[in-house]
Amino acid sequence: MYPNDIRPLTSLRIAAALWVLVYHFRDHLGLDVDRLGLVAKGYLGVDLFFILSGFILSHVYLSRWEVRTFNYGSFLWARLSRIYPVHLVTLAATIAIWLVAMKMGATFDPVAFDPAVVPQHLLMIHAWGTTPTVQWNFPSWSISAEWFAYLAFPAAAVLVLAFRRMAWAAVVMALGVFALTFWAVESHGLPLSEVTRLGFIRIIPAFLLGAALYQLGKTVSLPRGVALGGAAAAVGWIVIAATLRLSDAAIWPAFGLLIFSLAESSKTSPRGILSAAWMVYLGEISYSVYMTHLPVDIAYFHALGRVAPGITGAAAWTAWAGVFIATLIAAMATYHLVERPARNGMRKHDPFLRKPAPEPNHEPVI
């Protein structure tokens, strides 16, 4: 049986976030880090987040659905309190930085910063095919996709629970949905990894796989050695396949093995580096890390271009490393000043609850 707080999965979130950050910062300062396949595949960190989301949401809410105590309104309110305050603040920060930079003479792609699509961002529907491309705080397309998955959670619950006596079949089903989605998108000449403005398509198989893996974990338990071996094998394959730039279809299923194996390891022992308090803390702030990194990117590298234009060599590497520190500082401030207090405040005023109810002591991922 899984513990209430699956600490290794919380810690895994920061690894996924940093993988995405390295990918998004790769083109700055002419360092050519994109030549490394593991960096070039960093966009897959989002898919890891999506599978984690399906797993953890199922961990928290699927049993409530089974015993008919699931409150859909409170569920959506809790999810909104989790993602919307930071989304709103980082969107506002991106707009403010854009305005200041424009006044200072900087130029931006007008397609990527179009005021006409701000309403779609405010409604979190900008990854539902309502915008021509990703815009403003670009990473927030995945939050729009998450919002779609939250709205559709009852459908996922019904589908996964239909396989409760053959949980493995639910995993096969989810992998089949991924294969079909991957083929359908790729057959139109667009890699699934580039499906961002239609991100709701990209999250469907990932969210289903996470939910199916949780259901499988309710019916089987792996010995700790086997679980850790599975996690190590998954990490090894992800690193090798990404380094060799293999197809995303060859890498994606390994995320499921990694998540399932780490979750299984938590059944038998709380020990390990991924259960360390500092790793769990980094996992807790990973959403703020992910959502603040583009505003930091814009401000940091525009300022660097004015203060130290044309830097190369060791100075460039040092400056590039500095953006990660700046992002971490911004994320910590956002987490403690915005994310956590806003989430707690909104949950205390849940309009869908007639009386206070205890909250789970762990948080679903983005």
C-alpha positions as CSV (number, residue, x, y, z in Angstrom):
1,M,0.0,0.0,0.0
2,Y,1.3,3.4,-0.9
3,P,2.0,5.9,1.9
4,N,0.0,9.1,1.8
5,D,3.0,11.1,0.8
6,I,5.0,9.4,-2.0
7,R,8.1,11.4,-1.4
8,P,10.3,10.1,-4.2
9,L,7.7,11.2,-6.7
10,T,7.6,14.7,-5.2
11,S,11.4,14.9,-5.6
12,L,11.2,13.6,-9.2
13,R,9.4,16.8,-10.1
14,I,12.5,18.9,-9.7
15,A,14.5,16.7,-12.0
16,A,11.7,17.0,-14.7
17,A,11.6,20.8,-14.2
18,L,15.4,21.2,-14.5
19,W,15.5,19.0,-17.6
20,V,13.0,21.4,-19.2
21,L,15.0,24.5,-18.1
22,V,18.2,23.2,-19.6
23,Y,16.3,22.6,-22.9
24,H,14.8,26.1,-22.9
25,F,18.1,27.9,-21.9
26,R,20.2,25.8,-24.4
27,D,20.5,28.4,-27.2
28,H,21.8,31.3,-25.1
29,L,25.4,32.6,-25.3
30,G,26.4,30.4,-28.2
31,L,27.5,27.5,-26.0
32,D,26.0,24.9,-28.3
33,V,24.7,22.7,-25.5
34,D,22.0,21.6,-27.9
35,R,24.6,19.2,-29.4
36,L,24.0,17.0,-26.5
37,G,21.1,14.7,-27.1
38,L,20.1,14.6,-23.5
39,V,19.7,18.4,-23.6
40,A,17.9,18.4,-27.0
41,K,15.3,16.0,-25.6
42,G,14.6,18.2,-22.5
43,Y,11.1,19.0,-23.8
44,L,10.1,15.5,-22.7
45,G,10.3,16.6,-19.1
46,V,6.8,17.9,-19.6
47,D,5.6,14.5,-20.5
48,L,7.1,13.2,-17.3
49,F,5.1,15.8,-15.4
50,F,1.9,14.7,-17.2
51,I,2.3,11.0,-16.2
52,L,3.2,12.1,-12.7
53,S,0.0,14.1,-12.6
54,G,-2.2,11.2,-13.6
55,F,-0.5,9.0,-11.0
56,I,-0.7,11.4,-8.0
57,L,-4.2,12.7,-8.8
58,S,-5.4,9.1,-8.9
59,H,-3.5,8.4,-5.6
60,V,-5.4,11.2,-3.9
61,Y,-8.8,11.0,-5.5
62,L,-9.5,7.7,-7.1
63,S,-10.5,6.0,-3.9
64,R,-13.0,8.8,-3.3
65,W,-14.5,8.2,-6.7
66,E,-14.8,4.5,-5.9
67,V,-16.7,5.1,-2.6
68,R,-18.8,7.9,-4.1
69,T,-17.4,10.7,-1.9
70,F,-15.7,12.5,-4.8
71,N,-16.8,16.1,-4.9
72,Y,-16.1,17.4,-8.4
73,G,-16.6,21.1,-7.5
74,S,-14.1,20.8,-4.6
75,F,-11.7,18.8,-6.8
76,L,-11.6,21.6,-9.4
77,W,-11.4,24.3,-6.8
78,A,-8.4,22.5,-5.2
79,R,-6.8,22.1,-8.6
80,L,-7.4,25.8,-9.5
81,S,-5.9,26.8,-6.1
82,R,-2.9,24.8,-7.0
83,I,-2.1,26.2,-10.4
84,Y,-3.9,29.5,-11.1
85,P,-2.3,32.0,-8.7
86,V,1.2,31.3,-9.9
87,H,-0.1,31.2,-13.5
88,L,-1.7,34.6,-13.1
89,V,1.4,36.1,-11.4
90,T,3.9,34.8,-14.0
91,L,1.7,35.9,-16.8
92,A,1.5,39.4,-15.3
93,A,5.3,39.3,-14.8
94,T,5.9,38.3,-18.5
95,I,3.6,41.1,-19.7
96,A,5.4,43.7,-17.4
97,I,8.8,42.6,-18.5
98,W,7.7,42.8,-22.2
99,L,6.4,46.3,-21.7
100,V,9.5,47.5,-20.0
101,A,11.8,45.9,-22.5
102,M,9.8,47.4,-25.4
103,K,10.2,50.9,-23.9
104,M,14.0,50.2,-23.6
105,G,14.1,49.4,-27.3
106,A,14.1,45.6,-27.3
107,T,12.3,43.8,-30.0
108,F,10.0,40.7,-29.7
109,D,8.2,38.4,-32.1
110,P,4.7,40.0,-32.3
111,V,3.2,36.6,-32.9
112,A,4.6,35.3,-29.6
113,F,3.5,38.4,-27.6
114,D,0.1,39.2,-28.9
115,P,-2.2,41.1,-26.5
116,A,-5.3,39.7,-28.3
117,V,-4.7,36.2,-26.8
118,V,-4.3,37.2,-23.2
119,P,-8.0,36.3,-22.5
120,Q,-7.3,32.7,-23.6
121,H,-4.4,32.6,-21.2
122,L,-6.5,34.0,-18.3
123,L,-9.1,31.2,-19.0
124,M,-6.3,28.6,-19.3
125,I,-7.6,27.4,-22.7
126,H,-4.6,28.5,-24.7
127,A,-3.5,24.9,-25.4
128,W,-6.9,23.9,-26.7
129,G,-6.3,25.2,-30.2
130,T,-7.5,28.7,-29.4
131,T,-4.2,30.4,-30.2
132,P,-2.0,30.2,-33.4
133,T,1.1,29.3,-31.3
134,V,2.4,29.3,-27.8
135,Q,2.6,32.8,-26.5
136,W,3.4,35.0,-23.5
137,N,4.7,32.7,-20.7
138,F,5.3,29.9,-23.1
139,P,5.6,27.0,-20.6
140,S,2.1,27.7,-19.3
141,W,0.7,25.8,-22.3
142,S,1.2,22.7,-20.2
143,I,-0.9,24.2,-17.4
144,S,-3.7,24.7,-19.9
145,A,-3.3,21.0,-20.8
146,E,-3.4,20.1,-17.2
147,W,-6.6,22.1,-16.7
148,F,-8.1,20.0,-19.5
149,A,-7.1,16.8,-17.7
150,Y,-8.5,18.0,-14.5
151,L,-11.9,18.7,-16.1
152,A,-11.8,15.3,-17.7
153,F,-10.7,13.4,-14.5
154,P,-14.1,11.7,-14.0
155,A,-13.8,10.2,-17.5
156,A,-10.3,8.9,-16.7
157,A,-11.5,7.5,-13.4
158,V,-14.3,5.6,-15.0
159,L,-12.0,4.2,-17.8
160,V,-9.3,3.1,-15.5
161,L,-11.6,1.5,-12.9
162,A,-13.3,-0.5,-15.7
163,F,-10.0,-2.5,-15.6
164,R,-9.8,-2.8,-11.9
165,R,-9.7,-6.6,-12.0
166,M,-7.0,-6.5,-14.8
167,A,-5.0,-3.4,-13.9
168,W,-2.2,-4.4,-16.3
169,A,-4.7,-4.2,-19.1
170,A,-5.3,-0.5,-18.2
171,V,-1.6,0.1,-18.6
172,V,-1.6,-1.6,-22.0
173,M,-4.6,0.4,-23.0
174,A,-2.9,3.7,-22.1
175,L,0.2,2.7,-24.0
176,G,-2.0,1.9,-26.9
177,V,-3.6,5.3,-26.7
178,F,-0.1,6.8,-26.7
179,A,0.9,4.8,-29.8
180,L,-2.2,5.8,-31.7
181,T,-1.8,9.5,-30.7
182,F,1.9,9.4,-31.6
183,W,1.2,7.8,-35.0
184,A,-1.7,10.2,-35.8
185,V,0.3,13.3,-35.0
186,E,3.5,12.1,-36.6
187,S,1.6,11.1,-39.8
188,H,0.7,14.7,-40.3
189,G,4.3,15.7,-40.2
190,L,4.3,17.2,-36.7
191,P,6.2,15.5,-33.8
192,L,4.1,14.9,-30.8
193,S,6.7,16.8,-28.8
194,E,5.8,20.0,-30.7
195,V,2.1,19.7,-30.0
196,T,1.8,22.6,-27.6
197,R,-1.0,24.9,-28.8
198,L,-3.0,21.6,-28.9
199,G,-1.4,20.4,-25.7
200,F,-4.7,18.8,-24.5
201,I,-4.0,16.1,-27.1
202,R,-0.5,15.5,-25.7
203,I,-1.6,15.1,-22.1
204,I,-4.3,12.5,-22.7
205,P,-2.2,9.3,-23.1
206,A,0.3,10.5,-20.4
207,F,-2.5,11.2,-17.8
208,L,-4.1,7.9,-18.6
209,L,-0.9,6.0,-18.2
210,G,-0.3,7.6,-14.8
211,A,-3.8,6.7,-13.6
212,A,-3.4,3.1,-14.9
213,L,0.0,2.7,-13.2
214,Y,-1.5,3.8,-9.9
215,Q,-4.3,1.2,-10.3
216,L,-1.7,-1.4,-11.1
217,G,0.1,-0.5,-7.9
218,K,-3.0,-1.2,-5.9
219,T,-2.9,-4.8,-7.0
220,V,0.8,-5.7,-7.0
221,S,3.8,-4.9,-4.9
222,L,7.4,-5.2,-6.1
223,P,10.2,-6.1,-3.7
224,R,12.3,-3.0,-2.9
225,G,15.3,-4.4,-4.8
226,V,13.2,-5.0,-7.9
227,A,11.6,-1.6,-7.7
228,L,15.0,0.2,-7.4
229,G,16.3,-1.9,-10.2
230,G,13.4,-0.9,-12.4
231,A,14.0,2.8,-11.6
232,A,17.7,2.5,-12.4
233,A,16.9,0.7,-15.6
234,A,14.4,3.4,-16.6
235,V,16.9,6.2,-15.9
236,G,19.7,4.4,-17.8
237,W,17.5,3.9,-20.8
238,I,16.2,7.4,-20.8
239,V,19.8,8.8,-20.7
240,I,21.0,6.4,-23.4
241,A,18.0,6.9,-25.7
242,A,18.0,10.6,-25.3
243,T,21.8,10.8,-25.9
244,L,21.4,8.8,-29.1
245,R,18.4,11.0,-30.1
246,L,16.1,8.0,-30.5
247,S,12.5,8.6,-31.3
248,D,10.4,10.0,-28.4
249,A,8.2,6.9,-28.8
250,A,11.2,4.8,-27.5
251,I,11.8,7.1,-24.5
252,W,8.2,7.9,-23.4
253,P,7.2,4.5,-21.9
254,A,10.3,4.5,-19.7
255,F,8.8,7.5,-17.8
256,G,6.0,5.2,-16.7
257,L,8.5,2.5,-15.5
258,L,10.4,5.2,-13.6
259,I,7.4,6.6,-11.8
260,F,5.9,3.2,-11.0
261,S,9.2,1.8,-9.7
262,L,9.9,4.8,-7.5
263,A,6.3,4.7,-6.2
264,E,6.7,1.0,-5.4
265,S,10.0,1.6,-3.6
266,S,8.1,4.0,-1.2
267,K,5.9,1.1,0.0
268,T,8.7,-0.5,1.9
269,S,11.1,2.2,3.1
270,P,11.1,6.0,3.5
271,R,14.9,6.1,3.1
272,G,16.9,7.2,0.1
273,I,18.1,10.5,-1.4
274,L,14.7,11.1,-3.1
275,S,13.1,11.0,0.3
276,A,15.5,13.5,1.8
277,A,13.9,16.7,3.1
278,W,15.9,19.0,0.8
279,M,15.0,17.0,-2.3
280,V,11.3,17.0,-1.3
281,Y,11.5,20.8,-0.8
282,L,12.9,21.2,-4.3
283,G,10.1,19.0,-5.6
284,E,7.6,21.2,-3.8
285,I,8.8,24.4,-5.4
286,S,9.3,22.8,-8.8
287,Y,6.0,24.2,-10.1
288,S,7.2,27.7,-9.3
289,V,10.6,26.8,-10.9
290,Y,8.8,25.7,-14.1
291,M,6.5,28.7,-14.2
292,T,9.0,31.5,-13.4
293,H,11.8,30.4,-15.7
294,L,10.7,32.2,-18.8
295,P,10.2,35.6,-17.2
296,V,13.6,35.1,-15.6
297,D,15.0,34.0,-18.9
298,I,13.8,37.2,-20.7
299,A,15.0,39.5,-17.9
300,Y,18.3,37.8,-17.2
301,F,19.6,37.5,-20.7
302,H,18.4,40.9,-21.9
303,A,20.1,42.4,-18.9
304,L,23.2,40.3,-19.5
305,G,23.3,41.5,-23.2
306,R,23.5,45.1,-22.0
307,V,26.0,44.6,-19.2
308,A,28.3,42.1,-20.8
309,P,27.7,41.7,-24.5
310,G,29.6,39.2,-26.5
311,I,31.0,37.2,-23.6
312,T,32.6,33.9,-24.4
313,G,34.5,31.0,-22.9
314,A,34.4,30.4,-19.1
315,A,32.6,33.7,-18.5
316,A,29.8,32.6,-20.8
317,W,29.5,29.2,-19.0
318,T,29.4,31.0,-15.6
319,A,26.8,33.4,-16.8
320,W,24.7,30.6,-18.2
321,A,24.9,28.7,-14.9
322,G,23.8,31.9,-13.2
323,V,20.3,31.8,-14.8
324,F,19.6,28.6,-13.0
325,I,20.4,30.3,-9.7
326,A,18.3,33.3,-10.6
327,T,15.4,31.0,-11.5
328,L,15.7,29.1,-8.2
329,I,15.7,32.3,-6.2
330,A,12.6,33.6,-8.1
331,A,10.9,30.3,-7.6
332,M,11.5,30.2,-3.9
333,A,10.1,33.7,-3.6
334,T,7.1,32.8,-5.7
335,Y,6.4,29.6,-3.7
336,H,6.5,31.3,-0.3
337,L,4.9,34.6,-1.2
338,V,2.3,33.4,-3.8
339,E,1.9,29.7,-4.4
340,R,1.6,28.3,-0.9
341,P,-0.4,31.2,0.8
342,A,-2.8,31.6,-2.2
343,R,-3.4,27.8,-2.3
344,N,-4.1,27.6,1.4
345,G,-6.3,30.7,1.4
346,M,-8.4,29.5,-1.5
347,R,-8.9,26.1,0.0
348,K,-10.1,27.6,3.3
349,H,-12.8,29.3,1.3
350,D,-13.9,26.4,-0.9
351,P,-17.4,27.3,-2.1
352,F,-18.2,23.7,-2.8
353,L,-17.8,22.4,0.8
354,R,-20.5,22.9,3.4
355,K,-18.0,22.2,6.2
356,P,-14.3,22.1,6.5
357,A,-12.6,18.8,5.4
358,P,-9.0,17.7,6.0
359,E,-6.8,18.2,3.1
360,P,-4.3,15.6,1.8
361,N,-0.8,16.2,3.0
362,H,0.7,15.9,-0.4
363,E,0.2,17.8,-3.6
364,P,-0.5,16.5,-7.1
365,V,2.1,17.7,-9.7
366,I,1.4,20.1,-12.5
